[in-house]
């Protein structure tokens, strides 16, 4: 089963080709070409990603209309690029997966319309995928893929959640943020420090030069009796600390970035380990853009070694939004006979617990 994945939920255009060994339910078999080395290989065959970060940086955040227009410009050339790199033709595609939601309505419509049109022309199924399901399943793309069940710490730009994952489509919410997500707190802290957009990578780079413990910040909800998060107050604490400091001093700015990152990492790690204890599971998966943070990975790796647990991550390139995770999620759902999209639609607001089991 060869599946084309299309991701256009926000400001990155992602395309990928993924092949499962089993045939797709309801689709005609592909036609491997012996002259093309990847034509019968399973797994992730090729992927391409175009980021709009430079375009949106001028405005300090994503401009939805500009994002939609850029997806229109980039999507078809990226599809051609991925097909060429994989050594495959359009006629070999057996299913097309696209991000149905959540996300920006206009951006989602670009991917959904292209996917549905291609699927209709090729006579293959199209399937809408939940963006966060793609993130949750993305560690399955790694060579040392985790087995079900596991606890997932999902830390993408607008989401911070802990989920129990028992299988494809079998998710139970354990805890989530009650206000700002971790990624949003990174972006707002970057603005306070004058680092521009996007904030997460810039804050992390600056924090590398920071001295631990020089500035004290709170650890919101660290000792709460639940698995929820809150980062709005931490952002406010950074703002108040910034007003008391001389931010023209590069070292002071680095110290504040380090203090902020230390607080975020401590809370995320503590809650993730508490979720393992609460569920009795011994396997943790970290997914989403913040999952690429080096300090968070080191903290969780050390904690896992001390407690005898496993920690799994997607490759750093797959932590951000990408087509590979959508292709994988779509392939897994098509393998289980998921209903095909009869007409393209999008869900800008779509809760993960509304996703049907595979």
C-alpha positions in Angstrom: 0.0 0.0 0.0 1.6 3.2 -1.2 0.1 6.3 0.4 0.8 10.0 -0.4 0.6 12.2 2.7 -0.3 15.9 2.5 0.1 18.3 5.4 -1.1 22.0 5.1 -2.6 22.8 8.5 -0.7 26.0 9.2 2.6 27.4 7.8 4.4 24.4 6.5 3.7 22.5 3.3 4.6 18.8 3.9 4.4 15.9 1.4 5.6 12.3 1.8 5.3 8.9 0.4 4.9 6.0 2.8 4.4 2.3 2.0 2.9 -0.4 4.2 3.5 -4.0 3.3 -0.2 -4.9 3.5 -2.6 -4.0 0.6 -5.0 -1.1 1.1 -8.6 -2.1 1.7 -10.7 -1.1 -1.3 -7.7 0.0 -3.4 -6.2 -1.7 -6.5 -2.7 -3.1 -6.0 0.3 -1.0 -7.0 2.6 -1.9 -9.8 6.2 -2.1 -8.6 8.7 -1.1 -11.2 12.0 -3.1 -11.1 13.8 -0.2 -12.8 13.0 2.1 -9.8 14.9 1.0 -6.6 12.3 2.3 -4.2 9.2 1.0 -6.0 8.7 -2.1 -3.8 10.4 -0.9 -0.6 8.3 -0.4 2.6 8.5 2.5 5.0 9.1 6.2 4.4 10.2 6.4 0.8 10.6 10.2 0.4 9.4 13.4 2.0 9.7 17.2 1.4 8.8 20.2 3.5 8.6 23.9 2.7 8.5 26.2 5.7 6.9 29.7 5.5 8.7 30.9 8.6 10.7 33.6 6.8 7.6 35.0 5.1 5.6 35.2 8.4 8.5 36.5 10.5 8.0 39.9 9.0 4.6 40.0 10.7 5.6 38.3 14.0 3.2 35.4 13.5 1.3 33.4 10.9 -1.0 35.4 8.5 -3.7 32.9 7.5 -4.4 34.3 4.0 -0.7 34.4 3.1 -0.3 30.8 4.4 -3.1 29.5 2.2 -1.7 31.2 -0.9 1.7 29.8 -0.3 0.4 26.3 0.1 -1.2 26.6 -3.4 2.2 27.6 -4.9 4.2 24.9 -3.2 2.0 21.8 -3.0 2.1 20.5 -6.6 5.9 21.1 -7.1 6.5 19.3 -3.8 4.4 16.3 -4.8 6.4 16.1 -8.1 9.7 16.3 -6.1 8.7 13.5 -3.7 7.5 11.2 -6.5 10.8 11.8 -8.3 12.9 11.1 -5.2 11.0 8.0 -4.4 11.2 6.7 -7.9 7.4 6.3 -8.1 4.7 7.5 -10.5 1.3 8.9 -9.7 -0.3 5.7 -11.1 1.4 3.6 -8.3 -0.3 5.6 -5.5 -2.9 3.5 -3.7 -4.3 6.1 -1.3 -4.0 9.7 -0.4 -4.0 11.1 3.2 -4.5 14.7 4.0 -4.7 16.8 7.2 -8.4 17.4 7.7 -7.9 19.4 10.9 -7.4 21.1 13.2 -5.7 24.1 11.7 -6.3 27.2 9.6 -9.4 26.7 7.5 -8.0 28.1 4.3 -4.7 26.2 4.6 -6.5 23.0 5.3 -8.8 23.5 2.3 -5.7 23.6 0.0 -4.5 20.2 1.0 -7.9 18.7 1.2 -8.9 19.9 -2.3 -5.7 18.7 -4.0 -5.8 15.4 -2.2 -9.4 14.8 -3.1 -8.9 15.8 -6.8 -5.9 13.5 -7.2 -7.7 10.6 -5.5 -10.7 11.0 -7.8 -8.5 11.2 -10.9 -6.5 8.1 -9.9 -9.5 6.1 -8.6 -7.9 5.6 -5.2 -9.3 6.4 -1.7 -8.6 9.7 0.1 -8.7 9.9 3.9 -8.7 12.9 6.2 -6.3 12.6 9.1 -6.3 14.4 12.5 -3.2 16.6 12.7 -2.5 15.6 16.3 -3.0 11.9 15.5 -0.2 12.3 13.0 2.1 13.7 15.7 1.1 10.9 18.2 2.0 8.2 15.7 5.1 9.9 14.2 7.5 8.0 16.6 6.4 4.8 14.8 8.5 6.1 11.8 11.7 5.6 13.9 13.8 2.5 13.5 13.3 1.6 17.1 9.5 2.2 17.0 7.5 1.9 20.3 4.9 -0.7 20.7 1.4 0.0 22.0 0.3 0.9 24.6 2.3 4.0 25.6 1.9 7.4 27.2 2.4 10.3 24.8 3.5 13.8 25.7 2.3 15.9 22.8 3.9 19.3 22.8 3.3 21.1 19.5 2.8 24.8 18.9 -0.7 25.1 20.2 -1.1 21.9 22.2 0.3 20.4 25.4 -1.4 17.2 26.2 -0.7 13.8 27.9 -2.5 10.9 26.2 -2.7 7.2 26.8 -2.3 5.6 23.4 -3.6 2.0 23.2 -3.7 1.7 19.4 -4.5 3.6 16.3 -7.5 5.8 17.1 -7.6 4.5 20.7 -6.6 7.6 22.7 -7.5 8.7 26.3 -6.8 12.2 27.4 -4.9 12.2 30.7 -4.1 15.9 31.1 -3.8 19.1 29.0 -3.0 22.8 29.3 -5.7 25.0 30.8 -4.3 28.1 29.0 -1.2 28.7 27.0 0.5 25.6 25.5 4.3 25.2 26.0 5.0 26.2 22.4 2.9 29.4 22.8 4.8 30.2 26.0 8.1 29.8 24.0 6.9 32.2 21.3 5.7 34.9 23.8 8.9 34.6 25.8 10.8 35.1 22.5 8.9 38.3 21.9 9.8 39.6 25.4 13.4 38.8 24.8 13.3 40.4 21.3 14.1 37.2 19.5 11.4 37.4 16.9 9.3 34.6 15.3 9.3 31.6 15.6 10.2 31.7 19.3 11.0 28.1 20.4 14.3 27.5 18.6 15.5 31.0 19.3 14.9 30.7 23.0 16.5 27.3 23.2 19.6 28.6 21.4 19.9 31.5 23.7 19.3 29.3 26.8 22.4 27.3 25.9 24.5 30.3 27.0 22.4 30.9 30.2 23.6 30.2 33.7 21.3 27.9 35.6 19.7 29.3 38.8 20.6 32.9 38.2 16.9 33.9 37.8 14.1 32.3 39.7 10.8 31.5 37.9 7.8 29.5 39.1 6.9 25.9 38.1 3.1 26.3 37.4 1.0 23.3 38.6 4.1 21.2 39.3 2.6 19.9 42.5 -1.1 19.8 41.4 -3.0 16.6 42.0 -3.8 16.2 38.3 -1.9 15.9 35.0 -2.9 19.3 33.6 -0.5 22.2 32.7 -0.6 25.9 32.8 2.0 28.2 31.2 0.3 31.5 31.0 1.5 32.5 34.5 5.0 31.5 33.6 5.0 33.8 30.6 3.8 36.6 32.9 6.6 35.8 35.3 9.1 36.1 32.5 7.7 39.5 31.6 8.0 40.8 35.2 11.5 39.4 35.5 12.4 41.1 32.3 11.3 44.5 33.6 13.6 44.0 36.6 16.6 43.0 34.5 18.9 44.9 32.1 18.0 43.1 28.8 20.7 45.1 26.9 23.1 42.7 28.6 23.3 39.6 26.4 24.2 37.3 29.4 21.2 38.5 31.4 18.9 37.7 28.4 20.5 34.3 28.2 20.1 33.7 31.9 16.4 34.6 31.6 15.9 32.3 28.6 17.6 29.5 30.6 15.4 30.1 33.6 12.3 29.9 31.4 13.4 26.7 29.6 14.4 25.1 32.9 10.9 25.8 34.3 9.1 24.4 31.2 11.3 21.3 31.0 10.9 20.5 34.7 7.1 20.7 34.5 6.8 18.7 31.3 9.1 16.0 32.6 7.5 15.7 36.0 4.0 15.5 34.5 5.0 12.9 31.9 6.6 10.7 34.6 3.5 11.1 36.8 1.4 10.0 33.9 3.5 6.8 33.6 2.9 6.2 37.3 -0.8 6.8 37.0 -1.3 4.4 34.1 1.2 1.8 35.2 2.8 1.9 31.7 6.6 1.9 31.2 6.8 3.5 27.7 6.7 7.2 27.0 6.5 8.8 23.6 7.3 12.5 23.1 6.0 14.2 19.9 5.4 17.7 18.5 7.7 20.6 17.9 8.8 21.2 21.5 9.8 17.5 21.5 12.9 18.4 19.6 14.1 20.5 22.5 17.5 19.1 23.5 17.2 19.9 27.2 13.8 18.2 27.5 15.2 15.1 25.8 18.1 14.9 28.1 15.9 15.4 31.2 13.5 12.6 30.1 16.3 10.3 29.1 18.0 10.6 32.5 14.7 10.1 34.3 13.8 7.1 32.2 17.1 5.4 32.9 16.6 6.0 36.6 13.1 4.5 36.6 13.6 1.7 34.1 11.2 3.2 31.5 11.5 3.7 27.8 11.4 7.0 26.0 10.8 7.3 22.3 11.0 10.4 20.0 10.5 10.9 16.3 13.5 12.1 14.4 14.1 15.8 15.0 13.0 16.5 11.4 9.7 14.8 12.1 8.9 16.7 15.3 7.6 19.7 13.3 4.6 19.5 11.0 5.3 17.1 8.1 3.7 15.0 5.5 5.4 11.8 6.7 3.2 11.6 9.8 0.1 12.2 7.8 1.0 9.5 5.3 1.7 7.0 8.1 -1.5 7.7 9.9 -3.5 7.5 6.7 -1.9 4.3 5.7 -2.6 2.7 9.1 -6.2 3.7 8.9 -6.7 2.6 5.3 -5.2 -0.8 6.2 -7.9 -1.2 8.8 -10.6 -0.3 6.3 -11.3 3.3 7.4 -14.1 5.1 5.5 -12.9 7.1 2.5 -13.6 10.8 2.1 -16.5 11.1 -0.4 -16.2 14.8 -0.7 -13.4 17.0 0.7 -14.1 18.8 4.0 -12.0 20.3 6.7 -12.4 20.7 10.5 -10.5 23.7 11.7 -11.6 22.7 15.2 -11.5 19.0 15.9 -10.9 17.4 19.3 -8.7 14.3 19.3 -11.2 12.3 21.4 -13.7 12.7 18.5 -11.5 10.6 16.2 -12.9 7.1 15.6 -10.9 4.0 16.5 -9.3 2.3 13.5 
